[in-house]
Amino acid sequence: MVYYDIHTHRPSVHPEDVAIVNCLVPALDAGSHPEQAISSFGKEDTAGCLCDPASSAGKGKLHSVGIHPWYIYNVEEQLAGLEQQAMLPGAVAIGEAGLDKLAEAPLERQQEVFKASAALAESLGVFLIIHCVKAWDELIALKKELKPRMPWVIHGFRGNAILAGQLIRQGFYLSFGEHFNPAAVRIAWPDRLFAETDDRETDIRTVYDHLSASLDLPLERFAAQVAENVHNVLHLS
């Protein structure tokens, strides 16, 4: 049985599990190295660790790369860096891209970066991993405006069943982590659901246990469905 962690900032606890490690394009004016990307463990720890997608790709590891709305500083330079990093082998997603009304960057600038990130995902044929805080209406409006072909996956979803249903009707996928609303999980099941650890120290296997229990399903059946979702939607081998 294979476990899939669709969005994480940490290597897998078990090497046989499949993890998509998130790397953030550096804020060059904040002292990061342009050849590397920031893998953030938390908002309060912007240094986090440096994730080198080139090195990860060389070892056959999967990663996503994006410009997080918390860390938008120099849009032109960061977008150029995003395009460069996204071309490396092993990059299977763009993100975290997103809208966050609690972030310092103006919402208009966040939308500019988001649109560019979504366009890059379309051109590369990879999915978009999304961070959204208090901007659901704006996110849905962008989905309607841009009409993407590639999947848009909202990571770390904690909303209620009503919001989950609204997003799924608009074509979004939902990824659930350590904390989740069981009613929302039931709405996303079976084919709009993924699992993740994000920046938590928890094991993806523990997340699987909790999600499958919330659905009253055997772990094996839950894992098989998530694997099918990954294969069908994200085109991973």
Short mmCIF file of the C-alpha atoms (twelve columns), coordinates in Angstrom:
data_MODEL
# 
_entry.id   MODEL 
# 
loop_
_atom_site.group_PDB 
_atom_site.id 
_atom_site.type_symbol 
_atom_site.label_atom_id 
_atom_site.label_alt_id 
_atom_site.label_comp_id 
_atom_site.label_asym_id 
_atom_site.label_seq_id 
_atom_site.Cartn_x 
_atom_site.Cartn_y 
_atom_site.Cartn_z 
_atom_site.pdbx_PDB_model_num 
ATOM 1   C CA . MET A 1   0.000   0.000  0.000   1 
ATOM 2   C CA . VAL A 2   1.423   3.334  -1.076  1 
ATOM 3   C CA . TYR A 3   0.768   6.566  0.833   1 
ATOM 4   C CA . TYR A 4   0.705   9.874  -1.056  1 
ATOM 5   C CA . ASP A 5   1.463   13.202 0.624   1 
ATOM 6   C CA . ILE A 6   0.283   15.784 -1.891  1 
ATOM 7   C CA . HIS A 7   1.789   18.780 -0.074  1 
ATOM 8   C CA . THR A 8   4.538   18.816 2.529   1 
ATOM 9   C CA . HIS A 9   7.547   20.836 3.615   1 
ATOM 10  C CA . ARG A 10  9.369   17.824 5.034   1 
ATOM 11  C CA . PRO A 11  10.824  14.598 3.628   1 
ATOM 12  C CA . SER A 12  8.731   11.463 4.080   1 
ATOM 13  C CA . VAL A 13  9.082   9.646  7.372   1 
ATOM 14  C CA . HIS A 14  8.969   6.406  5.406   1 
ATOM 15  C CA . PRO A 15  11.106  6.471  2.238   1 
ATOM 16  C CA . GLU A 16  8.638   4.262  0.370   1 
ATOM 17  C CA . ASP A 17  5.861   6.861  0.745   1 
ATOM 18  C CA . VAL A 18  5.410   9.386  -2.073  1 
ATOM 19  C CA . ALA A 19  5.713   13.022 -1.020  1 
ATOM 20  C CA . ILE A 20  5.514   16.205 -3.064  1 
ATOM 21  C CA . VAL A 21  7.833   18.552 -1.177  1 
ATOM 22  C CA . ASN A 22  6.988   22.226 -1.496  1 
ATOM 23  C CA . CYS A 23  9.728   24.716 -2.362  1 
ATOM 24  C CA . LEU A 24  9.144   28.453 -2.371  1 
ATOM 25  C CA . VAL A 25  10.820  30.788 -4.810  1 
ATOM 26  C CA . PRO A 26  13.119  32.944 -2.680  1 
ATOM 27  C CA . ALA A 27  12.605  36.574 -1.882  1 
ATOM 28  C CA . LEU A 28  15.885  37.733 -3.378  1 
ATOM 29  C CA . ASP A 29  15.911  41.009 -1.523  1 
ATOM 30  C CA . ALA A 30  15.560  39.089 1.761   1 
ATOM 31  C CA . GLY A 31  18.963  37.508 1.368   1 
ATOM 32  C CA . SER A 32  18.095  34.154 -0.185  1 
ATOM 33  C CA . HIS A 33  20.230  32.549 -2.858  1 
ATOM 34  C CA . PRO A 34  18.745  32.819 -6.355  1 
ATOM 35  C CA . GLU A 35  19.677  29.249 -7.248  1 
ATOM 36  C CA . GLN A 36  17.671  27.870 -4.331  1 
ATOM 37  C CA . ALA A 37  14.092  27.979 -3.111  1 
ATOM 38  C CA . ILE A 38  12.782  28.403 0.420   1 
ATOM 39  C CA . SER A 39  10.968  25.479 1.990   1 
ATOM 40  C CA . SER A 40  9.057   27.124 4.813   1 
ATOM 41  C CA . PHE A 41  8.140   25.371 8.035   1 
ATOM 42  C CA . GLY A 42  5.977   28.163 9.359   1 
ATOM 43  C CA . LYS A 43  5.017   31.789 8.952   1 
ATOM 44  C CA . GLU A 44  7.172   32.800 11.898  1 
ATOM 45  C CA . ASP A 45  10.205  31.006 10.440  1 
ATOM 46  C CA . THR A 46  10.793  32.502 7.022   1 
ATOM 47  C CA . ALA A 47  14.256  31.011 6.842   1 
ATOM 48  C CA . GLY A 48  12.921  27.476 7.313   1 
ATOM 49  C CA . CYS A 49  15.269  25.355 5.284   1 
ATOM 50  C CA . LEU A 50  16.549  25.714 1.752   1 
ATOM 51  C CA . CYS A 51  15.168  23.180 -0.662  1 
ATOM 52  C CA . ASP A 52  17.168  22.657 -3.843  1 
ATOM 53  C CA . PRO A 53  14.787  21.335 -6.526  1 
ATOM 54  C CA . ALA A 54  17.698  20.518 -8.829  1 
ATOM 55  C CA . SER A 55  19.142  18.174 -6.218  1 
ATOM 56  C CA . SER A 56  15.743  16.654 -5.426  1 
ATOM 57  C CA . ALA A 57  15.004  16.069 -9.096  1 
ATOM 58  C CA . GLY A 58  18.318  14.336 -9.565  1 
ATOM 59  C CA . LYS A 59  17.318  11.806 -6.924  1 
ATOM 60  C CA . GLY A 60  13.919  11.217 -8.500  1 
ATOM 61  C CA . LYS A 61  12.036  13.140 -5.817  1 
ATOM 62  C CA . LEU A 62  8.893   15.114 -6.568  1 
ATOM 63  C CA . HIS A 63  8.367   18.733 -5.646  1 
ATOM 64  C CA . SER A 64  6.153   21.741 -6.179  1 
ATOM 65  C CA . VAL A 65  7.519   25.252 -6.575  1 
ATOM 66  C CA . GLY A 66  5.706   28.511 -6.089  1 
ATOM 67  C CA . ILE A 67  5.466   32.059 -4.766  1 
ATOM 68  C CA . HIS A 68  3.584   32.033 -1.476  1 
ATOM 69  C CA . PRO A 69  1.382   35.084 -0.802  1 
ATOM 70  C CA . TRP A 70  3.213   35.608 2.504   1 
ATOM 71  C CA . TYR A 71  6.488   36.091 0.666   1 
ATOM 72  C CA . ILE A 72  5.782   38.379 -2.273  1 
ATOM 73  C CA . TYR A 73  8.481   41.039 -2.482  1 
ATOM 74  C CA . ASN A 74  9.856   41.489 -5.996  1 
ATOM 75  C CA . VAL A 75  7.265   40.163 -8.418  1 
ATOM 76  C CA . GLU A 76  9.335   40.394 -11.579 1 
ATOM 77  C CA . GLU A 77  12.372  38.620 -10.129 1 
ATOM 78  C CA . GLN A 78  10.315  36.023 -8.304  1 
ATOM 79  C CA . LEU A 79  8.259   35.155 -11.389 1 
ATOM 80  C CA . ALA A 80  11.461  34.741 -13.389 1 
ATOM 81  C CA . GLY A 81  12.776  32.443 -10.660 1 
ATOM 82  C CA . LEU A 82  9.522   30.500 -10.637 1 
ATOM 83  C CA . GLU A 83  9.746   29.807 -14.364 1 
ATOM 84  C CA . GLN A 84  13.338  28.654 -13.980 1 
ATOM 85  C CA . GLN A 85  12.628  26.325 -11.061 1 
ATOM 86  C CA . ALA A 86  9.449   24.936 -12.636 1 
ATOM 87  C CA . MET A 87  11.382  23.682 -15.652 1 
ATOM 88  C CA . LEU A 88  13.525  21.322 -13.566 1 
ATOM 89  C CA . PRO A 89  12.771  17.575 -13.632 1 
ATOM 90  C CA . GLY A 90  10.625  16.443 -10.728 1 
ATOM 91  C CA . ALA A 91  8.472   19.583 -10.626 1 
ATOM 92  C CA . VAL A 92  4.929   18.215 -10.726 1 
ATOM 93  C CA . ALA A 93  3.027   21.242 -9.440  1 
ATOM 94  C CA . ILE A 94  3.068   25.018 -9.187  1 
ATOM 95  C CA . GLY A 95  2.404   26.443 -5.744  1 
ATOM 96  C CA . GLU A 96  1.768   27.299 -3.147  1 
ATOM 97  C CA . ALA A 97  0.046   30.029 -5.082  1 
ATOM 98  C CA . GLY A 98  -2.755  31.812 -3.399  1 
ATOM 99  C CA . LEU A 99  -4.774  34.620 -1.940  1 
ATOM 100 C CA . ASP A 100 -4.506  35.552 1.726   1 
ATOM 101 C CA . LYS A 101 -6.220  38.627 3.150   1 
ATOM 102 C CA . LEU A 102 -4.012  38.397 6.239   1 
ATOM 103 C CA . ALA A 103 -0.799  38.674 4.224   1 
ATOM 104 C CA . GLU A 104 1.123   41.937 3.930   1 
ATOM 105 C CA . ALA A 105 1.134   42.005 0.138   1 
ATOM 106 C CA . PRO A 106 -1.860  43.870 -1.355  1 
ATOM 107 C CA . LEU A 107 -4.549  41.578 -2.698  1 
ATOM 108 C CA . GLU A 108 -4.128  43.039 -6.195  1 
ATOM 109 C CA . ARG A 109 -0.463  42.013 -6.204  1 
ATOM 110 C CA . GLN A 110 -1.356  38.569 -4.904  1 
ATOM 111 C CA . GLN A 111 -3.856  38.206 -7.746  1 
ATOM 112 C CA . GLU A 112 -1.191  39.231 -10.261 1 
ATOM 113 C CA . VAL A 113 1.190   36.558 -8.985  1 
ATOM 114 C CA . PHE A 114 -1.599  33.999 -8.786  1 
ATOM 115 C CA . LYS A 115 -2.635  34.552 -12.409 1 
ATOM 116 C CA . ALA A 116 0.952   34.219 -13.576 1 
ATOM 117 C CA . SER A 117 1.377   31.040 -11.535 1 
ATOM 118 C CA . ALA A 118 -1.835  29.552 -12.921 1 
ATOM 119 C CA . ALA A 119 -0.764  30.393 -16.473 1 
ATOM 120 C CA . LEU A 120 2.584   28.677 -15.897 1 
ATOM 121 C CA . ALA A 121 0.825   25.569 -14.572 1 
ATOM 122 C CA . GLU A 122 -1.296  25.510 -17.715 1 
ATOM 123 C CA . SER A 123 1.680   25.866 -20.032 1 
ATOM 124 C CA . LEU A 124 3.605   23.102 -18.258 1 
ATOM 125 C CA . GLY A 125 0.628   20.785 -17.867 1 
ATOM 126 C CA . VAL A 126 0.935   20.472 -14.079 1 
ATOM 127 C CA . PHE A 127 -1.513  21.050 -11.264 1 
ATOM 128 C CA . LEU A 128 -1.793  24.167 -9.101  1 
ATOM 129 C CA . ILE A 129 -1.570  23.882 -5.303  1 
ATOM 130 C CA . ILE A 130 -3.483  26.713 -3.630  1 
ATOM 131 C CA . HIS A 131 -3.240  28.563 -0.325  1 
ATOM 132 C CA . CYS A 132 -6.417  30.525 0.449   1 
ATOM 133 C CA . VAL A 133 -7.324  32.526 3.556   1 
ATOM 134 C CA . LYS A 134 -10.522 34.600 3.717   1 
ATOM 135 C CA . ALA A 135 -10.579 35.067 -0.066  1 
ATOM 136 C CA . TRP A 136 -12.878 32.336 -1.314  1 
ATOM 137 C CA . ASP A 137 -15.071 34.598 -3.432  1 
ATOM 138 C CA . GLU A 138 -12.011 36.060 -5.131  1 
ATOM 139 C CA . LEU A 139 -10.564 32.597 -5.721  1 
ATOM 140 C CA . ILE A 140 -13.765 31.311 -7.285  1 
ATOM 141 C CA . ALA A 141 -13.940 34.437 -9.456  1 
ATOM 142 C CA . LEU A 142 -10.419 33.720 -10.739 1 
ATOM 143 C CA . LYS A 143 -11.386 30.136 -11.535 1 
ATOM 144 C CA . LYS A 144 -14.333 31.357 -13.598 1 
ATOM 145 C CA . GLU A 145 -12.195 33.999 -15.313 1 
ATOM 146 C CA . LEU A 146 -9.206  31.811 -16.155 1 
ATOM 147 C CA . LYS A 147 -11.088 28.564 -16.922 1 
ATOM 148 C CA . PRO A 148 -8.055  26.325 -16.260 1 
ATOM 149 C CA . ARG A 149 -7.650  22.887 -17.791 1 
ATOM 150 C CA . MET A 150 -5.235  21.690 -15.130 1 
ATOM 151 C CA . PRO A 151 -6.451  20.725 -11.646 1 
ATOM 152 C CA . TRP A 152 -6.578  23.345 -8.892  1 
ATOM 153 C CA . VAL A 153 -6.022  21.740 -5.482  1 
ATOM 154 C CA . ILE A 154 -6.743  23.676 -2.287  1 
ATOM 155 C CA . HIS A 155 -4.289  22.513 0.345   1 
ATOM 156 C CA . GLY A 156 -4.943  22.213 4.063   1 
ATOM 157 C CA . PHE A 157 -8.704  22.623 3.697   1 
ATOM 158 C CA . ARG A 158 -10.449 23.095 7.046   1 
ATOM 159 C CA . GLY A 159 -13.715 24.644 5.901   1 
ATOM 160 C CA . ASN A 160 -17.212 23.306 6.415   1 
ATOM 161 C CA . ALA A 161 -19.284 21.092 4.159   1 
ATOM 162 C CA . ILE A 162 -21.147 24.011 2.578   1 
ATOM 163 C CA . LEU A 163 -17.924 25.666 1.423   1 
ATOM 164 C CA . ALA A 164 -16.503 22.302 0.350   1 
ATOM 165 C CA . GLY A 165 -19.544 21.657 -1.803  1 
ATOM 166 C CA . GLN A 166 -19.388 25.107 -3.345  1 
ATOM 167 C CA . LEU A 167 -15.723 24.671 -4.259  1 
ATOM 168 C CA . ILE A 168 -16.163 21.175 -5.661  1 
ATOM 169 C CA . ARG A 169 -19.051 22.344 -7.840  1 
ATOM 170 C CA . GLN A 170 -16.626 24.907 -9.270  1 
ATOM 171 C CA . GLY A 171 -14.165 22.141 -10.097 1 
ATOM 172 C CA . PHE A 172 -11.700 22.427 -7.210  1 
ATOM 173 C CA . TYR A 173 -10.018 19.510 -5.455  1 
ATOM 174 C CA . LEU A 174 -9.497  19.522 -1.680  1 
ATOM 175 C CA . SER A 175 -6.485  18.300 0.257   1 
ATOM 176 C CA . PHE A 176 -6.891  17.531 3.957   1 
ATOM 177 C CA . GLY A 177 -4.255  17.418 6.664   1 
ATOM 178 C CA . GLU A 178 -3.996  16.928 10.404  1 
ATOM 179 C CA . HIS A 179 -6.991  19.169 11.168  1 
ATOM 180 C CA . PHE A 180 -10.135 18.863 9.071   1 
ATOM 181 C CA . ASN A 181 -13.912 19.041 9.104   1 
ATOM 182 C CA . PRO A 182 -15.261 15.483 8.772   1 
ATOM 183 C CA . ALA A 183 -18.377 16.709 6.960   1 
ATOM 184 C CA . ALA A 184 -16.196 18.407 4.345   1 
ATOM 185 C CA . VAL A 185 -14.203 15.193 3.884   1 
ATOM 186 C CA . ARG A 186 -17.438 13.342 3.146   1 
ATOM 187 C CA . ILE A 187 -18.323 15.931 0.499   1 
ATOM 188 C CA . ALA A 188 -14.927 15.562 -1.197  1 
ATOM 189 C CA . TRP A 189 -15.005 11.755 -1.121  1 
ATOM 190 C CA . PRO A 190 -14.290 9.871  -3.258  1 
ATOM 191 C CA . ASP A 191 -12.680 11.561 -6.264  1 
ATOM 192 C CA . ARG A 192 -11.985 15.131 -5.091  1 
ATOM 193 C CA . LEU A 193 -9.887  14.262 -2.059  1 
ATOM 194 C CA . PHE A 194 -6.154  14.227 -1.299  1 
ATOM 195 C CA . ALA A 195 -4.113  14.005 1.906   1 
ATOM 196 C CA . GLU A 196 -1.152  16.034 3.131   1 
ATOM 197 C CA . THR A 197 1.057   16.844 6.116   1 
ATOM 198 C CA . ASP A 198 1.946   20.459 5.167   1 
ATOM 199 C CA . ASP A 199 4.437   21.800 7.742   1 
ATOM 200 C CA . ARG A 200 3.328   19.434 10.521  1 
ATOM 201 C CA . GLU A 201 5.563   16.822 12.072  1 
ATOM 202 C CA . THR A 202 2.815   14.236 11.794  1 
ATOM 203 C CA . ASP A 203 3.238   11.227 9.517   1 
ATOM 204 C CA . ILE A 204 1.083   10.997 6.362   1 
ATOM 205 C CA . ARG A 205 0.076   7.543  7.541   1 
ATOM 206 C CA . THR A 206 -1.500  9.092  10.623  1 
ATOM 207 C CA . VAL A 207 -3.435  11.529 8.406   1 
ATOM 208 C CA . TYR A 208 -4.680  8.576  6.345   1 
ATOM 209 C CA . ASP A 209 -5.790  6.806  9.523   1 
ATOM 210 C CA . HIS A 210 -7.796  9.808  10.714  1 
ATOM 211 C CA . LEU A 211 -9.372  10.547 7.344   1 
ATOM 212 C CA . SER A 212 -10.382 6.952  6.700   1 
ATOM 213 C CA . ALA A 213 -11.845 6.707  10.209  1 
ATOM 214 C CA . SER A 214 -13.896 9.867  9.603   1 
ATOM 215 C CA . LEU A 215 -15.391 8.151  6.564   1 
ATOM 216 C CA . ASP A 216 -15.906 4.821  8.365   1 
ATOM 217 C CA . LEU A 217 -13.813 3.137  5.699   1 
ATOM 218 C CA . PRO A 218 -11.118 0.482  5.903   1 
ATOM 219 C CA . LEU A 219 -7.702  2.052  5.542   1 
ATOM 220 C CA . GLU A 220 -6.920  -0.077 2.492   1 
ATOM 221 C CA . ARG A 221 -9.982  1.145  0.597   1 
ATOM 222 C CA . PHE A 222 -9.267  4.769  1.472   1 
ATOM 223 C CA . ALA A 223 -5.626  4.475  0.401   1 
ATOM 224 C CA . ALA A 224 -6.583  2.795  -2.867  1 
ATOM 225 C CA . GLN A 225 -8.965  5.634  -3.725  1 
ATOM 226 C CA . VAL A 226 -6.407  8.335  -2.947  1 
ATOM 227 C CA . ALA A 227 -3.883  6.475  -5.085  1 
ATOM 228 C CA . GLU A 228 -6.404  6.386  -7.928  1 
ATOM 229 C CA . ASN A 229 -7.022  10.117 -7.527  1 
ATOM 230 C CA . VAL A 230 -3.302  10.777 -7.709  1 
ATOM 231 C CA . HIS A 231 -2.829  8.613  -10.789 1 
ATOM 232 C CA . ASN A 232 -5.874  9.914  -12.632 1 
ATOM 233 C CA . VAL A 233 -5.623  13.605 -11.838 1 
ATOM 234 C CA . LEU A 234 -1.947  14.289 -11.197 1 
ATOM 235 C CA . HIS A 235 -0.512  11.813 -13.691 1 
ATOM 236 C CA . LEU A 236 2.075   10.389 -11.304 1 
ATOM 237 C CA . SER A 237 3.519   6.940  -11.882 1 
# 
